[in-house]
Amino acid sequence: MCRSIHTLHNFEPAASDDEVHAAALQYVRKISGTTKPSKANTEAFDRAVAEIAHITHHLLEDLVSAAPPKNREVEAEKAKERSAKRFATA
């Protein structure tokens, strides 16, 4: 999976429209193999991003979890710690 796409489910507050759009954009970029479509493909690219963002909103609304909501700051700190360990110089 694309590393730029982050988990959006079970956070308080819920994922914003911008976060959902960014994830959809990264997904479309990954599967299309381009970060910026040609003029001929821009409409299809933008439509795909919008449709995936729309479906993602529905998915996030419908998912349920018994776990308590995660905190964005705590999760970001955990990610930084994992990154520091992963890329630590010996």
C-alpha positions in Angstrom: 0.0 0.0 0.0 1.1 3.5 -0.6 2.9 4.9 2.5 1.3 8.3 2.0 -2.1 6.9 2.7 -2.8 6.8 6.4 -5.5 5.1 8.5 -8.5 7.3 8.7 -10.9 5.1 10.8 -11.6 5.4 14.5 -10.0 8.8 15.2 -11.5 11.6 17.3 -12.3 13.9 15.7 -13.3 12.0 12.6 -11.3 12.3 9.4 -11.7 15.6 7.7 -12.7 16.1 4.0 -9.1 17.2 3.3 -7.7 13.9 4.8 -10.1 11.8 2.8 -9.4 13.7 -0.4 -5.6 13.4 0.2 -6.0 9.6 0.6 -8.1 9.3 -2.5 -5.6 11.4 -4.5 -2.7 9.2 -3.3 -4.6 6.1 -4.2 -5.4 7.3 -7.8 -1.8 8.5 -8.2 -0.6 5.1 -7.2 -2.8 3.0 -9.4 -2.5 5.4 -12.4 1.3 5.6 -12.1 1.3 9.4 -12.4 1.3 12.3 -10.0 -0.1 14.7 -12.6 -2.3 13.4 -15.4 -2.0 14.7 -19.0 -4.6 17.1 -20.2 -6.3 14.2 -21.9 -6.6 12.3 -18.7 -7.3 15.1 -16.2 -11.1 14.7 -16.2 -10.9 10.9 -15.6 -8.3 11.4 -12.9 -10.2 14.1 -11.1 -13.5 12.1 -11.4 -11.8 9.0 -9.9 -10.4 11.0 -7.0 -13.9 12.5 -6.3 -15.7 9.1 -6.5 -13.1 7.4 -4.3 -13.3 10.2 -1.7 -17.1 9.9 -1.8 -17.1 6.2 -1.2 -14.4 6.5 1.5 -16.7 8.9 3.4 -19.5 6.3 3.3 -17.1 3.5 4.4 -15.8 5.6 7.3 -19.4 6.4 8.4 -20.5 2.8 8.3 -17.5 1.2 10.0 -17.9 0.4 13.7 -15.3 -0.3 16.4 -15.4 -1.5 20.0 -12.0 0.1 20.5 -11.8 3.7 21.9 -11.0 6.4 19.3 -7.3 7.0 18.6 -5.6 10.3 19.3 -3.9 11.9 16.2 -1.1 13.4 18.2 -0.3 10.1 20.0 -0.4 8.2 16.7 1.9 10.7 15.0 4.4 10.4 17.9 4.3 6.6 17.6 5.0 7.0 13.8 7.9 9.3 14.5 9.4 6.8 16.9 9.0 3.9 14.4 10.6 6.0 11.7 13.5 7.0 14.0 14.2 3.3 14.8 13.8 2.3 11.2 16.1 4.9 9.8 18.5 5.1 12.7 22.2 5.3 11.8 24.3 2.6 13.4 
